[in-house]
Amino acid sequence: MRLELCRSHLEILPEGEADLAYIEDTLGLRKAGNQIPLIRLDYSGRRLPIIRLAAGGVRTARSGQRRRNVPGA
């Protein structure tokens, strides 16, 4: 599977049936028009943000090690 970062979008390009099955089953992208969010997560103590492609529920912390900076929270 290849990822291509374009000016206005990120493309996931399957390179075989296993990649296509992963995209359809794990990410839930089974038909044209299905969407999943691309979310920017800013963690204190990191130089650069993490950009996460989220399928299903979005989890912003891992076992208390990372915390999301949310203005006004």
Secondary structure, DSSP 8 states (H G I E B T S, - for coil): -EEEE-SS-EEEE--SHHHHHHHHHTS---STT----EEEE-BTT-SS-EEEE--SS----STTT--B--TT-
